Amino acid sequence: MQQSPPTADSAAPGRLSSIMRYDLPASLVVFLVALPLSLGIAIASGAPVLAGLIAAIVGGVVAGALGGSPLQVSGPAAGLTVIVAGLIAEFGWAVTCAITVCAGLAQVLFGLSRVGRAALAISPMVVHAMLAGIGITIALQQVHVLLGGSSESSAWRNLVELPGQLAATDGAGLAVGLLVIGILLVWRWAPAPVRKVPGPLVAIVVASAVSVLFALNVPRIELNGSLLDALQLPGLPDGNWGAFATGVITVALIASVESLLTAVAVDRMQDGPRSNLDRELVGQGAANMVSGAVGGLPITGVIVRSSANVAAGAKSRASAIMHGLWVLVFALPFAGLAQQIPTAALAGLLIVIGVQLVKLTHIRTARQTGDIAVYLVTILGVVFLNLLEGVLLGLALAVVLTVWRVARARIHAEQSDDNDWRVAVEGSCTFLSLPQLHTALRTVPAGTRVTLEVSVDFIDHAAQQVIEDWQRQHESSGGSVLVQEVGTVELSSALDGPPARAFAPIDKRLGVVPWSSWQDPETKNGHERRDTPPQAVLDGLEVYHRRTAPFIRPHMQRLAHTQQAETLFITCTDARIVPNAITSSGPGDLYTVRNVGNLVPAGQADSSVEAAIAYAVGRLSVSSIVVCGHSSCGAMHAALGEAAAESGEDHLASWLSHAEPAITAFDRGRHPLARSAAGLGFDTADQLSMVSVAVQVDTLTGHPLIRELHQRGRVKVIGLFYDIGSARVLHVEPTAAASLERASSAIKAAS
């Protein structure tokens, strides 16, 4: 009997059970992590202390309910402390709340416009450096608080005033702060059951208890009333609307980017539902609008709380929502307990958080990827200018470096013989490469023979014109220039319209295109001039040793003393058939036999083919045998009597006698395979070629050396037909004409 799907009512008990089992315990852990962090971030921002708790409540409930990341936990974040502190200093707290509301509205508009993923286009290295710069700024500020003073207005002033602050250190406050730092540092080595209690909570509680028990005279948190008293309506500025708008944009962008990056990081931590980034922006925006409207700090997704949520086993957004409720339950009756916390203790906590924002893994990655300059410039800008200018500087440098890496060309000139030179242009050749291009071309003496090897994926008109002008000038001085265009883009593309980038694997000459496409530029204009074959071969060998051999040498070294071919490939001697190209294979993959017409003589009548079959199945233990015919086959035309008689015809006629079984099976188009081929538009010779492939497959499956292996499934015999004009490969099955019909759409599309 078919089971009916569960209804919403029937699923509710299971959902409630999951919440009680997983989300409730996780929410308590996140609450304990969020409580001291929210207070510390509020103090570091220069905002009312309880504004941090308000933001934690709103972030948990509103962003948790409306956001698109089920396991992300939102609240006040260290990443915005520098911005908020600057806004409060410039506008005051009420106007900063209005900026938070407007930034939230902007985030909602971002989300509704579906630009969530576009925000991820910001270089992660800039974001990492931004957070590191914020961490350094926080640490510099809080060092003064740890020493018993107050932070200065800028990072530079904090550095300059640090020696004087050291001389006036408050010993008791320093001891309390160092106690917090010590607990946080050793907490990672505590036993796993003990580490279930959040280290920041333990550090703040222990430090506060010590300060009370020993009656230490240290500054403590000061509250102006209860949580209800801390609620504040936003206010508008008296002028300076440009700075107000800048603050809105800055808070909206930084909060959005940090939230989206945190959501992506949370997705990587767990195997549950993925984040909807556009919905997440809407949820974050709604939370900021509510938080700013009631006197809370700006809100973002917070990686510390989110990672704690995942580690604690949360399964749904219920955990984030409940964590906000726990903050509310604590703050209403017990907020006064915060007045027992020494400011030096929170300073120690914030110093550790700030230092942790500077991650060694990010620095190592920046060095390995060549982005260390972007990382350092962003940090210095954030620390010594301001957050927005630092991020913009980092982004600008990242863009410049990207343009430089993508658009630069590798250009060099070298003398190959007494009077022969080679100039190689590789990569993307644009106007940015003109100084390098001019320098390389000027090193070539007048009157010399030059091979200009152009292997580019992009070239613009400026570079093309420089090359053309130089070529004309060099040839007028008595020299010669042979242009070999071996890349995916040719010089003429710069004049055919807006230049376009094109890519190809490694080098288009690697067994894919003929010599004439890259050796002789005149063939592009319809001329048929060709180098003599020996010279073409020698040119190809030179290119092979210079460009191909270094690439395949490691692979060839492994094959130096053994071959491990997987397939015996029997095909025609026609020069247009390149087995490795049409099978995307390389050295060592195919054990190839080529003869006129890709024939397998019945009755073991040809010792050469027999020896190859015996070696392939006996010594190499190939798993498949392929017979590959092709269109416009001269052997099939000759077998039909359509080819003109030439010298050596006796030899060809003798060999083509092995094609008699195929001609008999073909019988002028009455074979079902031939009829299918005719329906696809193939001519008589091509129809015979397909039937011949089917006959060779039948011959091989009945071969004494292959029959038993084929019946056991040990060796598979495959028939292929290569249509040269469309560059398509069709499967040919001896008894299934439908094998061609399956390819009809591909053939029609190619034609």
ROMARTOR-289469 format. One line per field, with one value per residue (C-alpha): residue in one letter; x, y, z; residue number from 1. Coordinates in steps of 0.2 Angstrom, whole numbers, always signed. Example, Ala and Ser with C-alpha at 12.3 -4.5 7.8 and 13.67 -1.06 7.14 Angstrom:
<pts>
residuo	c(A, S)
c1	c(+62, +68)
c2	c(-22, -5)
c3	c(+39, +36)
num	c(1, 2)
</pts>
This chain:
<pts>
residuo	c(M, Q, Q, S, P, P, T, A, D, S, A, A, P, G, R, L, S, S, I, M, R, Y, D, L, P, A, S, L, V, V, F, L, V, A, L, P, L, S, L, G, I, A, I, A, S, G, A, P, V, L, A, G, L, I, A, A, I, V, G, G, V, V, A, G, A, L, G, G, S, P, L, Q, V, S, G, P, A, A, G, L, T, V, I, V, A, G, L, I, A, E, F, G, W, A, V, T, C, A, I, T, V, C, A, G, L, A, Q, V, L, F, G, L, S, R, V, G, R, A, A, L, A, I, S, P, M, V, V, H, A, M, L, A, G, I, G, I, T, I, A, L, Q, Q, V, H, V, L, L, G, G, S, S, E, S, S, A, W, R, N, L, V, E, L, P, G, Q, L, A, A, T, D, G, A, G, L, A, V, G, L, L, V, I, G, I, L, L, V, W, R, W, A, P, A, P, V, R, K, V, P, G, P, L, V, A, I, V, V, A, S, A, V, S, V, L, F, A, L, N, V, P, R, I, E, L, N, G, S, L, L, D, A, L, Q, L, P, G, L, P, D, G, N, W, G, A, F, A, T, G, V, I, T, V, A, L, I, A, S, V, E, S, L, L, T, A, V, A, V, D, R, M, Q, D, G, P, R, S, N, L, D, R, E, L, V, G, Q, G, A, A, N, M, V, S, G, A, V, G, G, L, P, I, T, G, V, I, V, R, S, S, A, N, V, A, A, G, A, K, S, R, A, S, A, I, M, H, G, L, W, V, L, V, F, A, L, P, F, A, G, L, A, Q, Q, I, P, T, A, A, L, A, G, L, L, I, V, I, G, V, Q, L, V, K, L, T, H, I, R, T, A, R, Q, T, G, D, I, A, V, Y, L, V, T, I, L, G, V, V, F, L, N, L, L, E, G, V, L, L, G, L, A, L, A, V, V, L, T, V, W, R, V, A, R, A, R, I, H, A, E, Q, S, D, D, N, D, W, R, V, A, V, E, G, S, C, T, F, L, S, L, P, Q, L, H, T, A, L, R, T, V, P, A, G, T, R, V, T, L, E, V, S, V, D, F, I, D, H, A, A, Q, Q, V, I, E, D, W, Q, R, Q, H, E, S, S, G, G, S, V, L, V, Q, E, V, G, T, V, E, L, S, S, A, L, D, G, P, P, A, R, A, F, A, P, I, D, K, R, L, G, V, V, P, W, S, S, W, Q, D, P, E, T, K, N, G, H, E, R, R, D, T, P, P, Q, A, V, L, D, G, L, E, V, Y, H, R, R, T, A, P, F, I, R, P, H, M, Q, R, L, A, H, T, Q, Q, A, E, T, L, F, I, T, C, T, D, A, R, I, V, P, N, A, I, T, S, S, G, P, G, D, L, Y, T, V, R, N, V, G, N, L, V, P, A, G, Q, A, D, S, S, V, E, A, A, I, A, Y, A, V, G, R, L, S, V, S, S, I, V, V, C, G, H, S, S, C, G, A, M, H, A, A, L, G, E, A, A, A, E, S, G, E, D, H, L, A, S, W, L, S, H, A, E, P, A, I, T, A, F, D, R, G, R, H, P, L, A, R, S, A, A, G, L, G, F, D, T, A, D, Q, L, S, M, V, S, V, A, V, Q, V, D, T, L, T, G, H, P, L, I, R, E, L, H, Q, R, G, R, V, K, V, I, G, L, F, Y, D, I, G, S, A, R, V, L, H, V, E, P, T, A, A, A, S, L, E, R, A, S, S, A, I, K, A, A, S)
c1	c(+0, +7, +11, +4, +15, +16, +5, +11, +2, +10, +27, +25, +30, +45, +50, +47, +57, +72, +71, +71, +85, +97, +92, +88, +105, +114, +104, +110, +128, +127, +118, +133, +145, +135, +133, +150, +154, +139, +144, +162, +158, +146, +160, +173, +161, +158, +139, +128, +133, +115, +114, +125, +112, +98, +107, +110, +91, +85, +99, +94, +75, +72, +87, +86, +67, +68, +86, +91, +105, +96, +111, +119, +118, +117, +121, +133, +150, +168, +169, +158, +166, +178, +164, +151, +164, +168, +149, +146, +160, +154, +135, +131, +121, +104, +109, +120, +104, +96, +110, +108, +89, +93, +107, +95, +83, +97, +101, +82, +83, +99, +90, +74, +85, +94, +111, +116, +129, +136, +142, +153, +163, +173, +190, +191, +208, +202, +189, +201, +213, +198, +194, +212, +214, +198, +206, +222, +212, +202, +218, +226, +211, +209, +227, +225, +209, +219, +232, +220, +217, +205, +207, +212, +203, +214, +226, +240, +236, +235, +252, +260, +252, +256, +273, +265, +251, +263, +271, +254, +248, +235, +242, +225, +216, +231, +231, +212, +214, +229, +219, +206, +218, +227, +210, +206, +223, +223, +205, +208, +218, +205, +196, +182, +168, +175, +176, +157, +156, +161, +179, +174, +160, +172, +185, +173, +165, +181, +189, +174, +173, +192, +190, +175, +183, +199, +190, +200, +198, +196, +184, +169, +155, +142, +124, +112, +96, +88, +86, +69, +78, +91, +78, +81, +72, +84, +87, +91, +107, +108, +115, +131, +119, +134, +143, +126, +124, +142, +139, +123, +132, +147, +137, +126, +140, +151, +137, +131, +148, +152, +135, +136, +154, +149, +134, +145, +157, +143, +137, +154, +153, +138, +128, +111, +101, +111, +109, +98, +109, +96, +84, +98, +101, +82, +83, +99, +91, +75, +85, +96, +80, +72, +89, +92, +74, +75, +93, +103, +120, +121, +119, +129, +131, +144, +156, +161, +142, +138, +152, +148, +130, +135, +147, +134, +123, +110, +98, +87, +85, +76, +93, +97, +79, +80, +97, +90, +76, +88, +98, +81, +77, +94, +94, +77, +80, +99, +107, +113, +125, +135, +140, +151, +162, +179, +182, +199, +192, +181, +197, +207, +192, +192, +211, +210, +196, +205, +221, +211, +204, +222, +224, +241, +232, +226, +244, +251, +238, +241, +260, +257, +245, +255, +241, +252, +252, +233, +233, +245, +238, +221, +226, +236, +222, +209, +221, +228, +214, +197, +188, +180, +195, +206, +194, +193, +212, +213, +199, +208, +225, +216, +208, +225, +234, +221, +221, +240, +240, +226, +231, +250, +259, +275, +286, +304, +316, +331, +343, +342, +355, +368, +355, +338, +328, +313, +301, +288, +272, +261, +246, +235, +243, +236, +241, +248, +261, +267, +282, +288, +283, +293, +308, +308, +306, +320, +332, +330, +344, +339, +340, +338, +325, +313, +300, +286, +277, +260, +252, +239, +221, +217, +225, +219, +221, +235, +246, +241, +246, +263, +267, +261, +271, +286, +284, +283, +298, +308, +304, +308, +326, +329, +324, +310, +296, +287, +272, +266, +249, +248, +236, +217, +216, +224, +231, +217, +204, +209, +201, +186, +176, +178, +192, +186, +196, +197, +204, +211, +220, +239, +243, +231, +245, +246, +239, +223, +226, +237, +254, +246, +235, +250, +265, +260, +250, +246, +234, +222, +220, +216, +234, +240, +258, +266, +283, +291, +286, +303, +304, +286, +291, +307, +297, +285, +299, +307, +290, +288, +305, +302, +284, +277, +291, +293, +274, +273, +291, +285, +272, +284, +296, +284, +281, +299, +301, +283, +267, +250, +238, +220, +213, +218, +213, +211, +209, +213, +229, +220, +230, +215, +211, +221, +216, +222, +213, +196, +197, +205, +219, +238, +254, +252, +233, +230, +239, +236, +235, +233, +229, +220, +202, +204, +201, +203, +206, +195, +203, +219, +224, +236, +251, +254, +236, +236, +252, +245, +229, +239, +251, +236, +226, +240, +253, +244, +228, +218, +200, +193, +196, +190, +187, +186, +181, +178, +169, +176, +187, +197, +198, +179, +178, +190, +181, +165, +175, +173, +192, +202, +216, +233, +251, +252, +233, +238, +244, +228, +217, +225, +223, +205, +200, +199, +184, +173, +163, +159, +154, +143, +135, +132, +124, +121, +112, +101, +109, +99, +114, +116, +98, +100, +116, +107, +93, +106, +112, +128, +133, +136, +155, +151, +137, +149, +162, +149, +144, +163, +165, +151, +158, +175, +167, +159, +175, +184, +170, +172, +191, +199, +210, +195, +179, +180, +186, +172, +159, +165, +164, +183, +186, +173, +173, +167, +164, +166, +163, +172, +162, +177, +166, +157, +171, +158, +161, +146, +144, +142, +134, +133, +115, +108, +104, +97, +114, +116, +99, +103, +116, +106, +102, +121, +125, +111, +117, +135, +130)
c2	c(+0, +17, +28, +45, +60, +68, +83, +99, +93, +76, +84, +96, +84, +79, +97, +101, +86, +92, +109, +103, +91, +101, +120, +123, +117, +126, +143, +142, +140, +155, +166, +163, +168, +183, +191, +197, +200, +212, +222, +223, +228, +242, +249, +248, +257, +271, +267, +265, +248, +241, +245, +230, +219, +227, +223, +205, +203, +210, +202, +185, +186, +197, +192, +174, +173, +183, +179, +167, +158, +145, +143, +160, +170, +189, +203, +217, +213, +219, +223, +238, +245, +257, +264, +266, +274, +287, +290, +293, +305, +315, +314, +308, +292, +297, +301, +285, +276, +284, +279, +261, +262, +269, +257, +243, +250, +250, +231, +227, +235, +226, +210, +213, +218, +201, +208, +196, +186, +201, +207, +192, +199, +209, +201, +189, +195, +213, +207, +197, +212, +224, +213, +212, +231, +232, +219, +229, +246, +238, +231, +248, +256, +243, +242, +260, +254, +239, +250, +261, +275, +279, +276, +290, +296, +287, +273, +285, +294, +277, +273, +290, +290, +272, +276, +289, +277, +263, +275, +278, +260, +255, +239, +232, +235, +227, +212, +209, +212, +200, +187, +187, +186, +171, +162, +164, +158, +142, +138, +130, +116, +113, +96, +94, +94, +109, +119, +117, +132, +147, +154, +172, +170, +161, +174, +188, +180, +174, +192, +200, +189, +191, +210, +209, +197, +207, +223, +230, +248, +247, +256, +246, +247, +261, +259, +273, +264, +248, +240, +249, +266, +262, +262, +277, +284, +289, +307, +317, +327, +346, +347, +338, +327, +321, +313, +306, +298, +291, +284, +275, +268, +262, +253, +245, +239, +233, +225, +216, +210, +203, +195, +187, +180, +173, +165, +156, +151, +144, +134, +126, +121, +110, +99, +106, +118, +131, +150, +161, +176, +188, +183, +185, +203, +207, +199, +208, +224, +222, +218, +234, +245, +238, +239, +257, +262, +256, +262, +246, +244, +240, +221, +209, +190, +186, +171, +168, +166, +156, +144, +141, +138, +125, +117, +115, +105, +118, +111, +126, +145, +142, +142, +159, +166, +158, +165, +182, +178, +172, +189, +198, +187, +190, +209, +214, +209, +206, +219, +228, +214, +221, +235, +223, +219, +229, +238, +231, +214, +218, +227, +210, +201, +214, +213, +194, +196, +210, +199, +184, +194, +194, +176, +169, +158, +173, +181, +164, +163, +182, +178, +162, +170, +186, +197, +202, +220, +221, +214, +226, +241, +237, +235, +251, +261, +254, +257, +274, +282, +275, +259, +264, +272, +257, +245, +256, +257, +238, +235, +247, +239, +222, +227, +235, +218, +208, +219, +217, +199, +196, +209, +207, +198, +188, +194, +190, +190, +178, +174, +156, +156, +168, +178, +171, +178, +172, +184, +176, +185, +175, +179, +194, +208, +225, +243, +239, +228, +241, +246, +228, +224, +239, +234, +216, +222, +235, +221, +212, +219, +225, +214, +198, +183, +184, +171, +180, +168, +175, +164, +175, +174, +192, +206, +224, +236, +245, +230, +224, +240, +240, +223, +227, +243, +235, +220, +233, +243, +227, +220, +237, +236, +219, +208, +195, +191, +174, +176, +160, +163, +148, +155, +155, +173, +179, +197, +201, +199, +216, +223, +212, +222, +224, +212, +196, +184, +166, +151, +134, +120, +124, +126, +124, +115, +100, +87, +97, +109, +106, +115, +126, +135, +142, +141, +151, +167, +168, +154, +165, +175, +161, +158, +140, +143, +130, +126, +110, +95, +93, +111, +109, +94, +102, +118, +106, +97, +114, +119, +102, +103, +121, +120, +103, +92, +101, +99, +80, +76, +71, +59, +52, +48, +37, +28, +27, +8, +1, +5, +3, +5, +3, +2, -6, +7, +2, +16, +21, +29, +45, +60, +68, +55, +59, +46, +55, +71, +63, +52, +66, +54, +55, +45, +28, +27, +20, +5, +10, +0, +10, +3, +8, +7, +2, -17, -32, -47, -62, -79, -71, -67, -52, -56, -38, -35, -52, -48, -32, -40, -54, -42, -30, -44, -55, -44, -27, -34, -20, -18, -12, -13, +1, +1, +19, +23, +40, +50, +54, +38, +35, +16, +15, +25, +13, -2, +5, +7, +26, +31, +34, +21, +26, +19, +6, +1, -17, -16, -6, -19, -33, -25, -20, -38, -39, -27, -39, -45, -27, -24, -39, -34, -17, -22, -5, +2, -12, -14, -6, +3, +10, +16, +25, +33, +39, +46, +57, +63, +53, +48, +30, +29, +35, +22, +8, +15, +13, -4, -9, -4, -15, -29, -27, -27, -43, -50, -45, -52, -69, -69, -84, -73, -61, -72, -79, -62, -53, -65, -64, -45, -44, -35, -23, -21, -3, +4, +22, +33, +50, +63, +75, +89, +91, +84, +72, +55, +42, +25, +11, -5, -20, -24, -8, +6, +16, +20, +32, +39, +44, +55, +63, +79, +82, +80, +92, +104, +103, +106)
c3	c(+0, -5, +10, +10, +12, +29, +32, +41, +57, +57, +53, +68, +82, +73, +70, +88, +94, +83, +90, +108, +105, +94, +93, +111, +118, +103, +107, +125, +119, +107, +120, +132, +118, +112, +129, +133, +115, +113, +128, +123, +105, +111, +123, +108, +97, +110, +110, +125, +133, +132, +113, +111, +120, +110, +93, +99, +103, +87, +76, +84, +82, +66, +56, +62, +57, +40, +34, +21, +30, +42, +54, +53, +69, +68, +80, +83, +75, +78, +59, +61, +77, +68, +57, +71, +83, +69, +66, +84, +86, +71, +73, +90, +95, +89, +71, +71, +74, +59, +48, +54, +49, +32, +29, +33, +20, +8, +12, +9, -8, -12, -8, -17, -32, -32, -30, -16, -26, -35, -18, -17, -32, -20, -18, -3, +0, +2, +15, +25, +25, +30, +45, +50, +49, +60, +72, +73, +76, +90, +98, +98, +105, +119, +124, +131, +141, +147, +154, +163, +151, +136, +118, +106, +91, +78, +76, +74, +90, +99, +93, +97, +115, +119, +127, +139, +143, +148, +160, +168, +169, +181, +189, +195, +179, +169, +180, +177, +158, +157, +167, +154, +140, +148, +151, +133, +127, +137, +135, +118, +127, +140, +140, +127, +140, +149, +132, +130, +141, +130, +134, +133, +146, +158, +156, +160, +175, +182, +180, +187, +202, +206, +205, +217, +229, +231, +231, +216, +213, +194, +182, +178, +165, +168, +164, +162, +167, +162, +145, +143, +147, +134, +120, +109, +94, +79, +75, +59, +57, +57, +39, +33, +23, +12, +26, +32, +15, +15, +32, +26, +11, +21, +34, +21, +10, +24, +34, +18, +13, +30, +32, +14, +17, +34, +26, +13, +27, +37, +22, +21, +39, +38, +26, +28, +17, +8, +10, +0, -1, -8, +6, +19, +13, +16, +33, +38, +32, +41, +57, +55, +52, +69, +78, +73, +76, +95, +99, +94, +86, +67, +64, +53, +52, +65, +61, +80, +85, +69, +70, +88, +83, +70, +82, +95, +83, +78, +64, +60, +62, +79, +87, +82, +86, +104, +107, +105, +117, +130, +128, +131, +146, +154, +150, +157, +175, +176, +165, +181, +184, +169, +181, +190, +174, +174, +158, +158, +157, +141, +134, +136, +128, +113, +111, +109, +97, +87, +86, +80, +65, +59, +52, +48, +35, +26, +26, +19, +6, +1, -1, -11, -23, -25, -17, -2, -8, -9, +9, +16, +7, +13, +31, +31, +23, +36, +51, +47, +35, +38, +34, +17, +10, +15, +6, -9, -10, -8, -22, -33, -31, -34, -50, -56, -52, -60, -76, -76, -74, -87, -100, -100, -113, -113, -126, -130, -145, -147, -161, -167, -181, -188, -198, -191, -176, -167, -158, -147, -142, -129, -118, -120, -131, -128, -128, -110, -118, -131, -121, -120, -138, -144, -134, -141, -159, -158, -153, -170, -182, -199, -214, -204, -206, -192, -187, -177, -167, -161, -148, -140, -133, -136, -146, -149, -163, -155, -153, -171, -178, -170, -176, -194, -195, -188, -201, -215, -210, -207, -224, -232, -225, -234, -220, -220, -208, -207, -195, -187, -179, -167, -154, -153, -159, -175, -179, -191, -177, -170, -186, -188, -174, -155, -151, -142, -130, -135, -127, -132, -123, -122, -140, -155, -165, -153, -166, -170, -184, -200, -203, -216, -203, -193, -204, -219, -217, -235, -234, -224, -240, -251, -258, -259, -256, -245, -238, -245, -234, -227, -221, -214, -204, -198, -192, -183, -175, -169, -162, -154, -145, -139, -133, -133, -127, -110, -107, -110, -104, -86, -94, -106, -93, -84, -101, -106, -103, -105, -114, -106, -120, -116, -134, -151, -163, -182, -194, -212, -218, -223, -217, -211, -197, -181, -168, -153, -158, -160, -144, -133, -129, -127, -129, -122, -124, -141, -150, -167, -184, -200, -217, -233, -229, -211, -216, -205, -218, -214, -211, -204, -222, -217, -205, -201, -194, -186, -177, -170, -164, -156, -147, -142, -133, -128, -121, -119, -113, -121, -115, -131, -150, -161, -180, -187, -204, -211, -225, -242, -241, -256, -253, -253, -269, -277, -271, -279, -295, -294, -293, -308, -313, -308, -307, -293, -296, -295, -277, -272, -281, -272, -255, -258, -262, -243, -244, -254, -239, -235, -254, -253, -237, -244, -261, -267, -252, -247, -231, -217, -211, -228, -229, -212, -218, -234, -224, -216, -232, -234, -252, -258, -253, -236, -234, -240, -227, -213, -218, -220, -202, -196, -206, -198, -181, -185, -191, -175, -163, -172, -172, -163, -152, -148, -148, -130, -123, -131, -125, -107, -108, -106, -123, -131, -150, -156, -173, -177, -192, -193, -203, -208, -214, -197, -187, -179, -173, -175, -167, -179, -173, -185, -182, -176, -189, -175, -170, -184, -182, -164, -171, -185, -174, -172, -190, -195, -182, -188, -206)
num	c(1, 2, 3, 4, 5, 6, 7, 8, 9, 10, 11, 12, 13, 14, 15, 16, 17, 18, 19, 20, 21, 22, 23, 24, 25, 26, 27, 28, 29, 30, 31, 32, 33, 34, 35, 36, 37, 38, 39, 40, 41, 42, 43, 44, 45, 46, 47, 48, 49, 50, 51, 52, 53, 54, 55, 56, 57, 58, 59, 60, 61, 62, 63, 64, 65, 66, 67, 68, 69, 70, 71, 72, 73, 74, 75, 76, 77, 78, 79, 80, 81, 82, 83, 84, 85, 86, 87, 88, 89, 90, 91, 92, 93, 94, 95, 96, 97, 98, 99, 100, 101, 102, 103, 104, 105, 106, 107, 108, 109, 110, 111, 112, 113, 114, 115, 116, 117, 118, 119, 120, 121, 122, 123, 124, 125, 126, 127, 128, 129, 130, 131, 132, 133, 134, 135, 136, 137, 138, 139, 140, 141, 142, 143, 144, 145, 146, 147, 148, 149, 150, 151, 152, 153, 154, 155, 156, 157, 158, 159, 160, 161, 162, 163, 164, 165, 166, 167, 168, 169, 170, 171, 172, 173, 174, 175, 176, 177, 178, 179, 180, 181, 182, 183, 184, 185, 186, 187, 188, 189, 190, 191, 192, 193, 194, 195, 196, 197, 198, 199, 200, 201, 202, 203, 204, 205, 206, 207, 208, 209, 210, 211, 212, 213, 214, 215, 216, 217, 218, 219, 220, 221, 222, 223, 224, 225, 226, 227, 228, 229, 230, 231, 232, 233, 234, 235, 236, 237, 238, 239, 240, 241, 242, 243, 244, 245, 246, 247, 248, 249, 250, 251, 252, 253, 254, 255, 256, 257, 258, 259, 260, 261, 262, 263, 264, 265, 266, 267, 268, 269, 270, 271, 272, 273, 274, 275, 276, 277, 278, 279, 280, 281, 282, 283, 284, 285, 286, 287, 288, 289, 290, 291, 292, 293, 294, 295, 296, 297, 298, 299, 300, 301, 302, 303, 304, 305, 306, 307, 308, 309, 310, 311, 312, 313, 314, 315, 316, 317, 318, 319, 320, 321, 322, 323, 324, 325, 326, 327, 328, 329, 330, 331, 332, 333, 334, 335, 336, 337, 338, 339, 340, 341, 342, 343, 344, 345, 346, 347, 348, 349, 350, 351, 352, 353, 354, 355, 356, 357, 358, 359, 360, 361, 362, 363, 364, 365, 366, 367, 368, 369, 370, 371, 372, 373, 374, 375, 376, 377, 378, 379, 380, 381, 382, 383, 384, 385, 386, 387, 388, 389, 390, 391, 392, 393, 394, 395, 396, 397, 398, 399, 400, 401, 402, 403, 404, 405, 406, 407, 408, 409, 410, 411, 412, 413, 414, 415, 416, 417, 418, 419, 420, 421, 422, 423, 424, 425, 426, 427, 428, 429, 430, 431, 432, 433, 434, 435, 436, 437, 438, 439, 440, 441, 442, 443, 444, 445, 446, 447, 448, 449, 450, 451, 452, 453, 454, 455, 456, 457, 458, 459, 460, 461, 462, 463, 464, 465, 466, 467, 468, 469, 470, 471, 472, 473, 474, 475, 476, 477, 478, 479, 480, 481, 482, 483, 484, 485, 486, 487, 488, 489, 490, 491, 492, 493, 494, 495, 496, 497, 498, 499, 500, 501, 502, 503, 504, 505, 506, 507, 508, 509, 510, 511, 512, 513, 514, 515, 516, 517, 518, 519, 520, 521, 522, 523, 524, 525, 526, 527, 528, 529, 530, 531, 532, 533, 534, 535, 536, 537, 538, 539, 540, 541, 542, 543, 544, 545, 546, 547, 548, 549, 550, 551, 552, 553, 554, 555, 556, 557, 558, 559, 560, 561, 562, 563, 564, 565, 566, 567, 568, 569, 570, 571, 572, 573, 574, 575, 576, 577, 578, 579, 580, 581, 582, 583, 584, 585, 586, 587, 588, 589, 590, 591, 592, 593, 594, 595, 596, 597, 598, 599, 600, 601, 602, 603, 604, 605, 606, 607, 608, 609, 610, 611, 612, 613, 614, 615, 616, 617, 618, 619, 620, 621, 622, 623, 624, 625, 626, 627, 628, 629, 630, 631, 632, 633, 634, 635, 636, 637, 638, 639, 640, 641, 642, 643, 644, 645, 646, 647, 648, 649, 650, 651, 652, 653, 654, 655, 656, 657, 658, 659, 660, 661, 662, 663, 664, 665, 666, 667, 668, 669, 670, 671, 672, 673, 674, 675, 676, 677, 678, 679, 680, 681, 682, 683, 684, 685, 686, 687, 688, 689, 690, 691, 692, 693, 694, 695, 696, 697, 698, 699, 700, 701, 702, 703, 704, 705, 706, 707, 708, 709, 710, 711, 712, 713, 714, 715, 716, 717, 718, 719, 720, 721, 722, 723, 724, 725, 726, 727, 728, 729, 730, 731, 732, 733, 734, 735, 736, 737, 738, 739, 740, 741, 742, 743, 744, 745, 746, 747, 748, 749, 750, 751)
</pts>
